Amino acid sequence: MRWLDYSSEDGYEYCETRWFYAVAIGRHTGIFTRLEEANQQVYGFPGFCMRKFSDYEDAREYLEEFEIYCDSLTEEEEEEEEGEENQEEDDDRWFYAVAVGRSTGVFLDYENARDQIFRFPGTRMDTFLEYDDAVKYIEKTNLLLMEEKKRKEEEEKKTRVWFYAVAVGRSTGVFMDYQDAMNQVRGYSGSQMKKFSDFEEAQEYIAFNQVYSSDGESEEEQTWFYAVAVGRCVGIYTNHDTAMEQVLGYSGFRMKKFEDYGDAKEYMHKNQSYYNADKEKCEELAPQVEEVTWYYAVAVGRVVGIYRCPEIAIAQVHGYPGFRMRKFPDLEDAQAYIRSFQLCYSEEEEKSEEPEPDEGYTAWFYAVAVGRSIGIYTTYEDAIKQVHGYSGCRMKKFQNYDEAEEYIDFNQAYSLDGDRDARTSEYEDETEPEPDEEIWHYAVAVGRRIGIYTDFENAQAQVHGYSGFLMKKFLDYDEAAAYVEINKCASDEEWESDEPVEEDDGEKWYYAVAVGRDTGIYTDHEDAVDQVHGYSGFRMKKFLDYSDAQAYIRNIREHYSGKFRGYDVQVGCPSGWA
């Protein structure tokens, strides 16, 4: 089977078909010689069936299975041969120019040309005796199609101008901008809007719906009268939001809306008469109720005392930890309530018994002896910030500034967050225990920082995880000091022993190293420190008597079963011994 193909070099010529595409189910069924044409019939077609064959007869038999019958190739060849003979006899040959179709071009065979335009929308084909005329026809048609396409695009651009007719909205009329029109109808109850391509049609739409244009007066809306008989501000309102503000959250309010102003006014008079009658009854009963004066006793709070104003009393206990407050109808009961709490609390928590709120507040001085920042503060908030969450803090308030200074001097101690160079190993001068209150003294003899502590957490921090620590608690301060003096030695981080000095009377110190790098007795302090500095769990002590130093080492060795390395003091001694 042959068809006419166009080439820019050779022009139109017949070509042999290599593949035959049989379309059994598609837009147009049949046998096609071009893949593009066959794809157009099945592309996007639901349930299509297409298959390609190298032999025309095989493709024809495939279609017959779907009851689609095509002419035989042998019959067509015979007809072509007969046609050629007839054409040879006849000098005239027709050229079929297909300008719009499945495949455009000049065809010599009518059947091929017909296949290109059969059921194709907007086809254009014509026959010519001259080949040049057929080519000119195709070129001219293409130009006409391009001009027609441009004309349609220009018409579409012209028709893109829309007129938006707003018949019912905030402002009625014809708008050219879509957003302006939407602003008139968005959120408007019962709005009506429609777009038109013709301005006159938009005006007719507005006139038909009997509304005024944007230049006219707005349609008159129904007016409601809201009668507020009982509320914050009694009266008749035309605005619903304003009327709701008068009754919203108001106990026992009365409000109703009316179309007639007279009905609203009648409703107001009717309900006000009932309301005034109820009010008069309440006023008649009021003298029978005796007025009770309450006394608010603040036993534990910022300022202890008895108050008549509940707001002032609450201000003293609000946010105060462990506050105690109670109200009484009798002043003596309130005073007794405060005295009962004063007996339970220590002197540090005693407050003024009955400050009068009318006379103003008493000036207090808050002395912080142990805390983040030691000093005297005039406001409770500033002082509590220095001790809140601080371990072992000490704070007390005074009415006299001198007493606050004496309290700080008497209870002065170094804070753990203070100067690193402060010698906390010195025994702390703790305050005398208050009556009926036991104070434990934690003596740290071996640890990070030796000394006597009254706070268990501080003492525990010095020995926790420390190898070979010694700590014991006492009720008597002197016993704790004696325990530290007997077992005192330096820690791993800081050496707290006295410096070796030659006394005026010629006394000499002997440094006994029982546990260290080299055990023994030294007369030079620096040599002894070199043996124990940085040594975990070392034992060293100084003596005025040489025999006491030997006994100290012997006791340590016996206690630990001779596990330490070094020389036996009975046999010999290393260099540096006396």
Summary of the structure (lengths in Angstrom):
residues: 578
radius of gyration: 57.2
end to end distance: 131.1
largest distance: 160.6
contacts: 1579
relative contact order: 0.03
helix: 37%
strand: 21%
